[in-house]
Amino acid sequence: MSTNKPVVVYGVSGYTGRLVCEYLRELNVPFIAAGRDKTRVQEVIDKVPGIENVQHDVVEVEHEVGALTELFTGAKVVSNMVGPFIKHGPEVVEASLAAGCHYVDTTGEQDWVLDAKSRWGDTFAEKGLLLSPGVAQMYTTGEIAANICLESPGLDTLDILVLWKGFPTYASTQTIFTILKADWFYLEQNEYKQWEPGTTFEVVIPGQHETGLALPWGGTCHPVWFKDDPRVANCKAAGGVFDRTVMEGVVATQKLVEEQIKTLPLDQQEAALAEVASSVQAGMPPRENPRVNTSLDSVYASGPLGRAHCVIHGNQNYKQTGLLQAYAAYSLLQQPPKRAGFASACQAFGHRELLGTLRSFGLVMEPILTVHK
Ligand SMILES: NC(=O)c1ccc[n+]([C@@H]2O[C@H](COP(=O)([O-])OP(=O)(O)OC[C@H]3O[C@@H](n4cnc5c(N)ncnc54)[C@H](OP(=O)(O)O)[C@@H]3O)[C@@H](O)[C@H]2O)c1
């Protein structure tokens, strides 16, 4: 089967896939809603108000390169929500490449971003296709803040914080636990350096008096995105949720992983982690509420003779993610990415354009920027 719809959203039965479809509807982009179970995908699509106003098909597909390639053939963009991506991503990237599609996903997994870049970056570039894992609130909104700081030349060091308030979905929880088994890196003088396991940060949270507890959160995508950026030599990122008690639980789990799971044979580690993750989160979280589900991205950029600080207060990080994915597809249907091959959202679409999109849908405030030179 070859499709006449330009965008395939894969993993629509999940929390984020549905939101991507909602924003594609608002941007008036026809799409295929795909997943491994047609009934579940259809149930989700049927709940989207006004979905009848946008052309769309609902398709069941097996998670296998051949079947996915067949589904993607004829489309231009694949928007993938089936994570953890280190586990489920390779088949979807291979199929996107075989079908000649741009590939975007919502990962926050540094190990997947590194893997995707090294395995497929050059081939996507040769074909003029975009390979952009990580078009999502974690960490595109912070990347926007970093790029606003970097509009002042002469700053080479990024100190990044991302926090959000809410309930992780099933796949997000699986992902949080999956990254515990990876090595995590930051950037120092353009080289990757590994975080010590167990590293935590007591962070000052802009806009409140209480401090917070944050972690390197798998290293985040930032060190990889800024690795070959001539403006940036050093990049460290910390992240987590606002709720300190939840973060203390994550720290305790991380200790358990170091002591009891990383000591298991490799082939048993994944199943053991998935089991712990499932015991933490099994159901679908409630739909986000802007009064509850806030986000904060804060970036200090510094250089020998200059400093900048950018804070972006936002809300509903899953909605931000859905919109960023939909906008990426909308943009790619109209013009080539600013950079082909492996590229971050800001490198592919421009940070000011992405900020404008999030602003126009009421998901982030105007950034608060202070610059000293
Ligand atoms: N970085 C960010 O800011 C950010 C934001 C949002 C999401 N994410 C990431 O995006 C991913 C999806 O999140 P979500 O919130 O949508 O999670 P979710 O609600 O749990 O949905 C996961 C989706 O993946 C599908 N799936 C799972 N295993 C599969 C398999 N083996 N084969 C085919 N399909 C499979 C599920 O299908 P079934 O319904 O059939 O099980 C479902 O459609 C996660 O990795 C999450 O961490 C990141």
PDBQT file of the ligand as one rigid body, heavy atoms in Angstrom, charges set to zero:
ROOT
HETATM    1  N1  LIG A 401      11.014  14.533  25.534  1.00  0.00    +0.000 N 
HETATM    2  C1  LIG A 401       9.767  14.887  25.845  1.00  0.00    +0.000 C 
HETATM    3  O1  LIG A 401       9.485  16.006  26.270  1.00  0.00    +0.000 OA
HETATM    4  C2  LIG A 401       8.680  13.888  25.615  1.00  0.00    +0.000 A 
HETATM    5  C3  LIG A 401       7.344  14.283  25.683  1.00  0.00    +0.000 A 
HETATM    6  C4  LIG A 401       6.354  13.322  25.404  1.00  0.00    +0.000 A 
HETATM    7  C5  LIG A 401       6.718  12.021  25.107  1.00  0.00    +0.000 A 
HETATM    8  N2  LIG A 401       8.029  11.665  25.067  1.00  0.00    +0.000 N 
HETATM    9  C6  LIG A 401       8.451  10.294  24.745  1.00  0.00    +0.000 C 
HETATM   10  O2  LIG A 401       7.663   9.807  23.679  1.00  0.00    +0.000 OA
HETATM   11  C7  LIG A 401       7.401   8.428  23.856  1.00  0.00    +0.000 C 
HETATM   12  C8  LIG A 401       5.895   8.189  23.810  1.00  0.00    +0.000 C 
HETATM   13  O3  LIG A 401       5.297   8.838  24.895  1.00  0.00    +0.000 OA
HETATM   14  P1  LIG A 401       3.736   8.736  25.193  1.00  0.00    +0.000 P 
HETATM   15  O4  LIG A 401       3.502   9.763  26.215  1.00  0.00    +0.000 OA
HETATM   16  O5  LIG A 401       2.939   8.837  23.955  1.00  0.00    +0.000 OA
HETATM   17  O6  LIG A 401       3.624   7.249  25.786  1.00  0.00    +0.000 OA
HETATM   18  P2  LIG A 401       2.399   6.218  25.805  1.00  0.00    +0.000 P 
HETATM   19  O7  LIG A 401       1.143   6.943  26.095  1.00  0.00    +0.000 OA
HETATM   20  O8  LIG A 401       2.792   5.123  26.711  1.00  0.00    +0.000 OA
HETATM   21  O9  LIG A 401       2.334   5.686  24.293  1.00  0.00    +0.000 OA
HETATM   22  C9  LIG A 401       3.291   4.830  23.741  1.00  0.00    +0.000 C 
HETATM   23  C10 LIG A 401       2.900   4.454  22.329  1.00  0.00    +0.000 C 
HETATM   24  O10 LIG A 401       3.866   3.525  21.798  1.00  0.00    +0.000 OA
HETATM   25  C11 LIG A 401       3.184   2.344  21.345  1.00  0.00    +0.000 C 
HETATM   26  N3  LIG A 401       4.047   1.169  21.522  1.00  0.00    +0.000 N 
HETATM   27  C12 LIG A 401       4.672   0.780  22.656  1.00  0.00    +0.000 A 
HETATM   28  N4  LIG A 401       5.378  -0.336  22.419  1.00  0.00    +0.000 NA
HETATM   29  C13 LIG A 401       5.206  -0.649  21.119  1.00  0.00    +0.000 A 
HETATM   30  C14 LIG A 401       5.691  -1.683  20.263  1.00  0.00    +0.000 A 
HETATM   31  N5  LIG A 401       6.519  -2.631  20.730  1.00  0.00    +0.000 N 
HETATM   32  N6  LIG A 401       5.316  -1.676  18.964  1.00  0.00    +0.000 NA
HETATM   33  C15 LIG A 401       4.498  -0.716  18.491  1.00  0.00    +0.000 A 
HETATM   34  N7  LIG A 401       3.997   0.284  19.246  1.00  0.00    +0.000 NA
HETATM   35  C16 LIG A 401       4.353   0.321  20.547  1.00  0.00    +0.000 A 
HETATM   36  C17 LIG A 401       1.938   2.265  22.183  1.00  0.00    +0.000 C 
HETATM   37  O11 LIG A 401       0.986   1.451  21.513  1.00  0.00    +0.000 OA
HETATM   38  P3  LIG A 401      -0.143   0.607  22.302  1.00  0.00    +0.000 P 
HETATM   39  O12 LIG A 401      -1.235   1.588  22.662  1.00  0.00    +0.000 OA
HETATM   40  O13 LIG A 401      -0.549  -0.359  21.293  1.00  0.00    +0.000 OA
HETATM   41  O14 LIG A 401       0.504   0.025  23.522  1.00  0.00    +0.000 OA
HETATM   42  C18 LIG A 401       1.543   3.751  22.232  1.00  0.00    +0.000 C 
HETATM   43  O15 LIG A 401       0.913   4.133  21.037  1.00  0.00    +0.000 OA
HETATM   44  C19 LIG A 401       8.064   8.044  25.184  1.00  0.00    +0.000 C 
HETATM   45  O16 LIG A 401       9.311   7.448  24.902  1.00  0.00    +0.000 OA
HETATM   46  C20 LIG A 401       8.239   9.355  25.909  1.00  0.00    +0.000 C 
HETATM   47  O17 LIG A 401       9.338   9.365  26.790  1.00  0.00    +0.000 OA
HETATM   48  C21 LIG A 401       9.001  12.577  25.324  1.00  0.00    +0.000 A 
ENDROOT
TORSDOF 0
